[in-house]
Amino acid sequence: MNHQEILENIPLYVAGELSPSEQAEMDTHLKNCESCRMELEEFRKMEGMLEQLRLPDPP
């Protein structure tokens, strides 16, 4: 994967929807790329904020 593909796959990475080989490739890239780690952290923060806004299921 190139750098752009890594960034595009962050949502799938967080959701655990990548293949084992893609997951390993992401792990390796994230170990070595501070900017992508920051993007991952921002995505997780945003996901957490959206979860707080989620409305409860109707009865």
CNS distance restraints for C-alpha pairs under 8 A (distance, minus, plus):
assign (resid   1 and name CA) (resid   5 and name CA) 5.64 0.50 0.50
assign (resid   1 and name CA) (resid   6 and name CA) 6.30 0.50 0.50
assign (resid   1 and name CA) (resid  25 and name CA) 7.50 0.50 0.50
assign (resid   2 and name CA) (resid   6 and name CA) 6.33 0.50 0.50
assign (resid   3 and name CA) (resid   7 and name CA) 6.48 0.50 0.50
assign (resid   4 and name CA) (resid   8 and name CA) 6.22 0.50 0.50
assign (resid   5 and name CA) (resid   9 and name CA) 6.07 0.50 0.50
assign (resid   6 and name CA) (resid  10 and name CA) 6.50 0.50 0.50
assign (resid   6 and name CA) (resid  26 and name CA) 6.59 0.50 0.50
assign (resid   6 and name CA) (resid  29 and name CA) 7.89 0.50 0.50
assign (resid   6 and name CA) (resid  36 and name CA) 7.76 0.50 0.50
assign (resid   7 and name CA) (resid  36 and name CA) 6.74 0.50 0.50
assign (resid   7 and name CA) (resid  39 and name CA) 7.50 0.50 0.50
assign (resid   9 and name CA) (resid  13 and name CA) 6.04 0.50 0.50
assign (resid  10 and name CA) (resid  14 and name CA) 6.16 0.50 0.50
assign (resid  10 and name CA) (resid  40 and name CA) 6.33 0.50 0.50
assign (resid  10 and name CA) (resid  43 and name CA) 7.72 0.50 0.50
assign (resid  11 and name CA) (resid  15 and name CA) 6.19 0.50 0.50
assign (resid  11 and name CA) (resid  43 and name CA) 7.61 0.50 0.50
assign (resid  12 and name CA) (resid  16 and name CA) 6.03 0.50 0.50
assign (resid  12 and name CA) (resid  17 and name CA) 5.05 0.50 0.50
assign (resid  12 and name CA) (resid  18 and name CA) 6.01 0.50 0.50
assign (resid  13 and name CA) (resid  17 and name CA) 6.19 0.50 0.50
assign (resid  13 and name CA) (resid  18 and name CA) 5.97 0.50 0.50
assign (resid  13 and name CA) (resid  23 and name CA) 6.77 0.50 0.50
assign (resid  13 and name CA) (resid  26 and name CA) 7.62 0.50 0.50
assign (resid  14 and name CA) (resid  44 and name CA) 7.75 0.50 0.50
assign (resid  18 and name CA) (resid  22 and name CA) 5.67 0.50 0.50
assign (resid  18 and name CA) (resid  23 and name CA) 5.64 0.50 0.50
assign (resid  19 and name CA) (resid  23 and name CA) 6.01 0.50 0.50
assign (resid  20 and name CA) (resid  24 and name CA) 6.17 0.50 0.50
assign (resid  21 and name CA) (resid  25 and name CA) 6.19 0.50 0.50
assign (resid  22 and name CA) (resid  26 and name CA) 6.12 0.50 0.50
assign (resid  23 and name CA) (resid  27 and name CA) 6.12 0.50 0.50
assign (resid  24 and name CA) (resid  28 and name CA) 6.17 0.50 0.50
assign (resid  25 and name CA) (resid  29 and name CA) 6.17 0.50 0.50
assign (resid  26 and name CA) (resid  30 and name CA) 5.96 0.50 0.50
assign (resid  27 and name CA) (resid  31 and name CA) 6.23 0.50 0.50
assign (resid  28 and name CA) (resid  32 and name CA) 6.69 0.50 0.50
assign (resid  29 and name CA) (resid  33 and name CA) 5.95 0.50 0.50
assign (resid  30 and name CA) (resid  34 and name CA) 7.06 0.50 0.50
assign (resid  30 and name CA) (resid  36 and name CA) 6.11 0.50 0.50
assign (resid  30 and name CA) (resid  37 and name CA) 5.58 0.50 0.50
assign (resid  31 and name CA) (resid  37 and name CA) 7.79 0.50 0.50
assign (resid  33 and name CA) (resid  37 and name CA) 6.38 0.50 0.50
assign (resid  34 and name CA) (resid  38 and name CA) 6.19 0.50 0.50
assign (resid  35 and name CA) (resid  39 and name CA) 6.30 0.50 0.50
assign (resid  36 and name CA) (resid  40 and name CA) 6.10 0.50 0.50
assign (resid  37 and name CA) (resid  41 and name CA) 6.17 0.50 0.50
assign (resid  38 and name CA) (resid  42 and name CA) 6.16 0.50 0.50
assign (resid  39 and name CA) (resid  43 and name CA) 6.10 0.50 0.50
assign (resid  40 and name CA) (resid  44 and name CA) 6.24 0.50 0.50
assign (resid  41 and name CA) (resid  45 and name CA) 6.24 0.50 0.50
assign (resid  42 and name CA) (resid  46 and name CA) 6.13 0.50 0.50
assign (resid  43 and name CA) (resid  47 and name CA) 6.07 0.50 0.50
assign (resid  44 and name CA) (resid  48 and name CA) 6.17 0.50 0.50
assign (resid  45 and name CA) (resid  49 and name CA) 6.31 0.50 0.50
assign (resid  46 and name CA) (resid  50 and name CA) 6.20 0.50 0.50
assign (resid  47 and name CA) (resid  51 and name CA) 6.17 0.50 0.50
assign (resid  48 and name CA) (resid  52 and name CA) 6.44 0.50 0.50
assign (resid  49 and name CA) (resid  53 and name CA) 6.65 0.50 0.50
assign (resid  50 and name CA) (resid  54 and name CA) 6.48 0.50 0.50
